[in-house]
Amino acid sequence: MEGIEELRSWLVTNHTPPHLASLIHTYLSHRGESSMESLTPPHSLYLTLAQAQDLIGFDNLLVGRLPKALINIMSPILTLRNQRKVTIDRWAKELSRHLLLFTHRQWTYRNSTVHYKPSEGKTVAEHTMVDEQVRSLLQLSPTLLPSQHRYLLTTENHTTLLQGTTSAKQFWIAEIQSALAEGALSRRMKRIKCRRGTIRVRRNGRSINVATLLSSLNPPAVEKEQGLKWKKRRWK
């Protein structure tokens, strides 16, 4: 995630122990869904820090509020490595600034991709989802569609579609889905061998005649008027 890696790099560059830098990095990556204590090994040197951080909460860390336990850990480390004259106060202020910068970047990202609607009343994420669905459907074989709908997957249609509006793409997706359903129904009906009359089937080890679907749906044969008159003449 952009911003977290930069923060981790700053921590390591400014004398933060690698295990502590990794713990802060992992905690931020979970976005407050996991406590820092749950991410810390049972016998870690930073267990007290994790418990203190969980007391102040994830949101306070994002606005630069640091637990005192973190200051107590870093103060002797910076004193031993005081080659660059980095005091604990300066280190804490820089860390708070980087946390605020990270929070601002996340806020900007969410506004630009989740909430902001640049065109057609859709967010960037919604436009991207439609584009991905179109690219996936374009990989289908035309043979899956009835012949009258195969123009939807022609190469000429690809360029026009990909350069079109998101609304046009959604309409095309609906057409493809409808054509796929029609093709599936057609193939299913072809597998059903229907013909007039009866067919021989085996049931319980015996062969019997069973009326087919079409024969059961056909209306009974009715003699024409001429045939009825001929019968009446015969009866006389």
C-alpha positions as a LaTeX table, in Angstrom:
\begin{tabular}{lrrr}
\hline
Residue & $x$ (\AA) & $y$ (\AA) & $z$ (\AA) \\
\hline
Met1 & 0.00 & 0.00 & 0.00 \\
Glu2 & 1.35 & 3.39 & $-0.98$ \\
Gly3 & 2.48 & 5.41 & 2.03 \\
Ile4 & 3.00 & 2.46 & 4.39 \\
Glu5 & 6.19 & 1.37 & 2.64 \\
Glu6 & 7.54 & 4.92 & 2.75 \\
Leu7 & 6.76 & 5.10 & 6.46 \\
Arg8 & 8.52 & 1.80 & 7.07 \\
Ser9 & 11.55 & 3.00 & 5.11 \\
Trp10 & 11.67 & 6.18 & 7.20 \\
Leu11 & 11.50 & 4.18 & 10.45 \\
Val12 & 14.39 & 1.92 & 9.46 \\
Thr13 & 16.47 & 4.85 & 8.19 \\
Asn14 & 15.96 & 6.72 & 11.46 \\
His15 & 17.34 & 4.02 & 13.78 \\
Thr16 & 14.09 & 2.18 & 14.52 \\
Pro17 & 14.77 & $-1.52$ & 15.24 \\
Pro18 & 13.69 & $-3.68$ & 12.28 \\
His19 & 11.26 & $-5.77$ & 14.36 \\
Leu20 & 9.60 & $-2.63$ & 15.72 \\
Ala21 & 9.38 & $-1.09$ & 12.24 \\
Ser22 & 7.79 & $-4.32$ & 10.95 \\
Leu23 & 5.29 & $-4.34$ & 13.82 \\
Ile24 & 4.15 & $-0.78$ & 13.08 \\
His25 & 4.02 & $-1.56$ & 9.35 \\
Thr26 & 1.87 & $-4.68$ & 9.91 \\
Tyr27 & $-0.43$ & $-2.85$ & 12.32 \\
Leu28 & $-1.08$ & $-0.07$ & 9.81 \\
Ser29 & $-1.63$ & $-2.63$ & 7.03 \\
His30 & $-4.49$ & $-4.22$ & 9.02 \\
Arg31 & $-6.22$ & $-0.79$ & 9.15 \\
Gly32 & $-7.34$ & $-1.17$ & 12.73 \\
Glu33 & $-9.07$ & $-4.51$ & 12.16 \\
Ser34 & $-6.50$ & $-6.26$ & 14.38 \\
Ser35 & $-5.07$ & $-5.14$ & 17.69 \\
Met36 & $-1.34$ & $-4.55$ & 17.88 \\
Glu37 & $-1.11$ & $-7.01$ & 20.76 \\
Ser38 & $-2.56$ & $-9.78$ & 18.55 \\
Leu39 & 0.17 & $-9.05$ & 16.00 \\
Thr40 & 2.95 & $-9.21$ & 18.58 \\
Pro41 & 4.70 & $-12.49$ & 19.60 \\
Pro42 & 3.93 & $-13.52$ & 23.23 \\
His43 & 7.45 & $-12.90$ & 24.59 \\
Ser44 & 8.30 & $-9.90$ & 22.44 \\
Leu45 & 10.11 & $-6.87$ & 23.87 \\
Tyr46 & 7.36 & $-4.74$ & 22.35 \\
Leu47 & 4.41 & $-6.40$ & 24.08 \\
Thr48 & 4.02 & $-3.49$ & 26.53 \\
Leu49 & 4.12 & $-1.04$ & 23.60 \\
Ala50 & 1.42 & $-3.03$ & 21.78 \\
Gln51 & $-0.84$ & $-2.99$ & 24.82 \\
Ala52 & $-0.34$ & 0.77 & 25.24 \\
Gln53 & $-1.12$ & 1.36 & 21.56 \\
Asp54 & $-4.33$ & $-0.64$ & 21.82 \\
Leu55 & $-5.39$ & 1.57 & 24.71 \\
Ile56 & $-5.14$ & 4.79 & 22.68 \\
Gly57 & $-6.56$ & 3.14 & 19.55 \\
Phe58 & $-5.78$ & 3.01 & 15.84 \\
Asp59 & $-7.40$ & 6.36 & 14.99 \\
Asn60 & $-5.21$ & 8.26 & 17.43 \\
Leu61 & $-2.10$ & 6.80 & 15.84 \\
Leu62 & $-3.25$ & 7.96 & 12.42 \\
Val63 & $-3.40$ & 11.59 & 13.59 \\
Gly64 & 0.10 & 11.41 & 15.06 \\
Arg65 & $-0.63$ & 10.64 & 18.71 \\
Leu66 & 2.10 & 8.27 & 19.87 \\
Pro67 & 2.01 & 6.05 & 22.96 \\
Lys68 & 4.51 & 6.99 & 25.67 \\
Ala69 & 5.85 & 3.43 & 25.62 \\
Leu70 & 7.16 & 4.05 & 22.09 \\
Ile71 & 9.03 & 7.15 & 23.27 \\
Asn72 & 10.51 & 5.17 & 26.17 \\
Ile73 & 11.80 & 2.49 & 23.77 \\
Met74 & 13.29 & 4.87 & 21.22 \\
Ser75 & 14.87 & 7.38 & 23.62 \\
Pro76 & 17.87 & 5.21 & 24.74 \\
Ile77 & 18.35 & 3.92 & 21.18 \\
Leu78 & 18.68 & 7.45 & 19.81 \\
Thr79 & 20.96 & 8.42 & 22.68 \\
Leu80 & 23.38 & 5.62 & 21.74 \\
Arg81 & 23.24 & 6.55 & 18.04 \\
Asn82 & 23.45 & 10.29 & 18.41 \\
Gln83 & 25.74 & 10.72 & 15.43 \\
Arg84 & 23.21 & 12.81 & 13.48 \\
Lys85 & 22.01 & 14.77 & 16.52 \\
Val86 & 18.54 & 13.23 & 16.22 \\
Thr87 & 16.74 & 13.83 & 19.52 \\
Ile88 & 13.71 & 11.88 & 20.67 \\
Asp89 & 11.53 & 14.98 & 20.31 \\
Arg90 & 12.59 & 15.50 & 16.71 \\
Trp91 & 12.14 & 11.79 & 15.95 \\
Ala92 & 8.61 & 11.77 & 17.43 \\
Lys93 & 7.60 & 14.93 & 15.50 \\
Glu94 & 8.86 & 13.45 & 12.22 \\
Leu95 & 7.01 & 10.20 & 12.85 \\
Ser96 & 3.80 & 12.13 & 13.60 \\
Arg97 & 4.25 & 14.09 & 10.38 \\
His98 & 4.70 & 10.91 & 8.34 \\
Leu99 & 1.60 & 9.37 & 9.95 \\
Leu100 & $-0.45$ & 12.44 & 9.07 \\
Leu101 & 0.91 & 12.33 & 5.51 \\
Phe102 & $-0.06$ & 8.67 & 5.24 \\
Thr103 & $-3.58$ & 9.43 & 6.50 \\
His104 & $-3.96$ & 12.29 & 4.02 \\
Arg105 & $-2.92$ & 10.05 & 1.12 \\
Gln106 & $-5.44$ & 7.40 & 2.12 \\
Trp107 & $-8.17$ & 10.03 & 2.36 \\
Thr108 & $-7.27$ & 11.41 & $-1.08$ \\
Tyr109 & $-7.22$ & 7.92 & $-2.57$ \\
Arg110 & $-10.68$ & 7.05 & $-1.23$ \\
Asn111 & $-12.13$ & 10.32 & $-2.48$ \\
Ser112 & $-10.70$ & 9.81 & $-5.96$ \\
Thr113 & $-11.64$ & 6.15 & $-6.36$ \\
Val114 & $-14.60$ & 5.44 & $-4.07$ \\
His115 & $-16.59$ & 8.64 & $-3.59$ \\
Tyr116 & $-15.68$ & 10.91 & $-6.51$ \\
Lys117 & $-17.89$ & 10.42 & $-9.55$ \\
Pro118 & $-16.09$ & 11.94 & $-12.55$ \\
Ser119 & $-18.55$ & 10.96 & $-15.31$ \\
Glu120 & $-21.87$ & 9.23 & $-15.93$ \\
Gly121 & $-22.58$ & 9.31 & $-12.20$ \\
Lys122 & $-20.10$ & 6.49 & $-11.52$ \\
Thr123 & $-16.96$ & 6.30 & $-9.43$ \\
Val124 & $-13.57$ & 5.30 & $-10.79$ \\
Ala125 & $-13.97$ & 1.88 & $-9.16$ \\
Glu126 & $-17.35$ & 1.38 & $-10.87$ \\
His127 & $-15.91$ & 2.34 & $-14.29$ \\
Thr128 & $-13.02$ & $-0.08$ & $-13.74$ \\
Met129 & $-15.35$ & $-2.93$ & $-12.74$ \\
Val130 & $-17.41$ & $-2.50$ & $-15.94$ \\
Asp131 & $-14.25$ & $-2.42$ & $-18.09$ \\
Glu132 & $-12.97$ & $-5.62$ & $-16.49$ \\
Gln133 & $-16.30$ & $-7.36$ & $-17.08$ \\
Val134 & $-16.28$ & $-6.29$ & $-20.74$ \\
Arg135 & $-12.74$ & $-7.59$ & $-21.27$ \\
Ser136 & $-13.70$ & $-10.89$ & $-19.69$ \\
Leu137 & $-16.79$ & $-11.34$ & $-21.89$ \\
Leu138 & $-14.82$ & $-10.44$ & $-25.03$ \\
Gln139 & $-12.80$ & $-13.64$ & $-24.51$ \\
Leu140 & $-15.91$ & $-15.79$ & $-25.07$ \\
Ser141 & $-16.19$ & $-17.98$ & $-28.12$ \\
Pro142 & $-18.84$ & $-16.75$ & $-30.62$ \\
Thr143 & $-20.13$ & $-20.32$ & $-30.87$ \\
Leu144 & $-21.69$ & $-19.91$ & $-27.43$ \\
Leu145 & $-24.13$ & $-17.39$ & $-28.92$ \\
Pro146 & $-26.97$ & $-17.97$ & $-31.37$ \\
Ser147 & $-25.95$ & $-17.07$ & $-34.92$ \\
Gln148 & $-28.04$ & $-13.90$ & $-34.96$ \\
His149 & $-26.16$ & $-12.52$ & $-31.95$ \\
Arg150 & $-22.59$ & $-13.40$ & $-32.88$ \\
Tyr151 & $-21.96$ & $-9.91$ & $-34.25$ \\
Leu152 & $-21.63$ & $-8.84$ & $-30.60$ \\
Leu153 & $-18.24$ & $-10.58$ & $-30.44$ \\
Thr154 & $-16.82$ & $-9.48$ & $-33.79$ \\
Thr155 & $-13.41$ & $-7.82$ & $-33.89$ \\
Glu156 & $-14.89$ & $-4.66$ & $-35.40$ \\
Asn157 & $-17.23$ & $-4.34$ & $-32.46$ \\
His158 & $-14.37$ & $-4.62$ & $-29.93$ \\
Thr159 & $-12.73$ & $-1.30$ & $-30.81$ \\
Thr160 & $-16.00$ & 0.62 & $-30.83$ \\
Leu161 & $-17.07$ & $-0.93$ & $-27.55$ \\
Leu162 & $-13.82$ & $-0.32$ & $-25.65$ \\
Gln163 & $-13.77$ & 3.33 & $-26.75$ \\
Gly164 & $-17.43$ & 3.86 & $-25.89$ \\
Thr165 & $-19.15$ & 5.09 & $-22.75$ \\
Thr166 & $-19.64$ & 3.00 & $-19.65$ \\
Ser167 & $-23.41$ & 3.07 & $-20.20$ \\
Ala168 & $-22.95$ & 1.59 & $-23.68$ \\
Lys169 & $-20.72$ & $-1.11$ & $-22.21$ \\
Gln170 & $-23.35$ & $-1.99$ & $-19.61$ \\
Phe171 & $-25.99$ & $-2.27$ & $-22.35$ \\
Trp172 & $-23.65$ & $-4.55$ & $-24.33$ \\
Ile173 & $-23.06$ & $-6.70$ & $-21.23$ \\
Ala174 & $-26.83$ & $-7.11$ & $-20.83$ \\
Glu175 & $-27.14$ & $-8.13$ & $-24.51$ \\
Ile176 & $-24.33$ & $-10.68$ & $-24.16$ \\
Gln177 & $-25.88$ & $-12.19$ & $-21.03$ \\
Ser178 & $-29.26$ & $-12.46$ & $-22.73$ \\
Ala179 & $-27.69$ & $-14.07$ & $-25.82$ \\
Leu180 & $-25.77$ & $-16.53$ & $-23.64$ \\
Ala181 & $-28.97$ & $-17.56$ & $-21.90$ \\
Glu182 & $-30.72$ & $-18.01$ & $-25.26$ \\
Gly183 & $-27.82$ & $-20.09$ & $-26.59$ \\
Ala184 & $-27.79$ & $-22.29$ & $-23.51$ \\
Leu185 & $-31.53$ & $-22.93$ & $-23.84$ \\
Ser186 & $-31.17$ & $-23.79$ & $-27.52$ \\
Arg187 & $-28.40$ & $-26.30$ & $-26.83$ \\
Arg188 & $-30.42$ & $-27.87$ & $-24.03$ \\
Met189 & $-33.45$ & $-28.31$ & $-26.29$ \\
Lys190 & $-31.32$ & $-29.95$ & $-28.98$ \\
Arg191 & $-30.20$ & $-32.57$ & $-26.50$ \\
Ile192 & $-33.84$ & $-33.56$ & $-25.95$ \\
Lys193 & $-34.70$ & $-35.93$ & $-28.79$ \\
Cys194 & $-38.33$ & $-35.22$ & $-29.44$ \\
Arg195 & $-40.21$ & $-36.84$ & $-32.29$ \\
Arg196 & $-43.76$ & $-37.81$ & $-33.12$ \\
Gly197 & $-45.27$ & $-41.06$ & $-31.91$ \\
Thr198 & $-43.67$ & $-43.27$ & $-29.29$ \\
Ile199 & $-40.20$ & $-44.40$ & $-28.42$ \\
Arg200 & $-38.96$ & $-47.64$ & $-26.90$ \\
Val201 & $-37.46$ & $-47.29$ & $-23.43$ \\
Arg202 & $-36.38$ & $-49.83$ & $-20.85$ \\
Arg203 & $-37.98$ & $-49.72$ & $-17.41$ \\
Asn204 & $-37.46$ & $-52.34$ & $-14.75$ \\
Gly205 & $-35.72$ & $-54.56$ & $-17.28$ \\
Arg206 & $-38.60$ & $-54.41$ & $-19.80$ \\
Ser207 & $-38.97$ & $-52.50$ & $-23.06$ \\
Ile208 & $-42.13$ & $-50.41$ & $-23.28$ \\
Asn209 & $-43.54$ & $-47.77$ & $-25.60$ \\
Val210 & $-43.65$ & $-44.26$ & $-24.16$ \\
Ala211 & $-45.23$ & $-41.24$ & $-25.79$ \\
Thr212 & $-42.74$ & $-38.53$ & $-26.67$ \\
Leu213 & $-43.14$ & $-34.87$ & $-25.72$ \\
Leu214 & $-44.41$ & $-33.84$ & $-29.13$ \\
Ser215 & $-46.89$ & $-36.69$ & $-29.39$ \\
Ser216 & $-48.37$ & $-35.83$ & $-26.01$ \\
Leu217 & $-48.71$ & $-32.19$ & $-27.01$ \\
Asn218 & $-50.26$ & $-32.82$ & $-30.43$ \\
Pro219 & $-54.06$ & $-32.46$ & $-30.55$ \\
Pro220 & $-56.05$ & $-35.62$ & $-31.34$ \\
Ala221 & $-56.83$ & $-36.22$ & $-34.98$ \\
Val222 & $-60.37$ & $-35.10$ & $-35.88$ \\
Glu223 & $-62.04$ & $-36.44$ & $-38.99$ \\
Lys224 & $-62.90$ & $-33.91$ & $-41.63$ \\
Glu225 & $-66.46$ & $-33.08$ & $-42.52$ \\
Gln226 & $-66.21$ & $-35.07$ & $-45.72$ \\
Gly227 & $-65.27$ & $-38.17$ & $-43.77$ \\
Leu228 & $-68.26$ & $-37.77$ & $-41.46$ \\
Lys229 & $-70.70$ & $-37.50$ & $-44.37$ \\
Trp230 & $-69.17$ & $-40.61$ & $-45.93$ \\
Lys231 & $-69.77$ & $-42.56$ & $-42.70$ \\
Lys232 & $-73.38$ & $-41.41$ & $-42.53$ \\
Arg233 & $-73.95$ & $-42.64$ & $-46.04$ \\
Arg234 & $-72.52$ & $-46.00$ & $-45.09$ \\
Trp235 & $-74.83$ & $-46.26$ & $-42.08$ \\
Lys236 & $-77.85$ & $-45.71$ & $-44.37$ \\
\hline
\end{tabular}
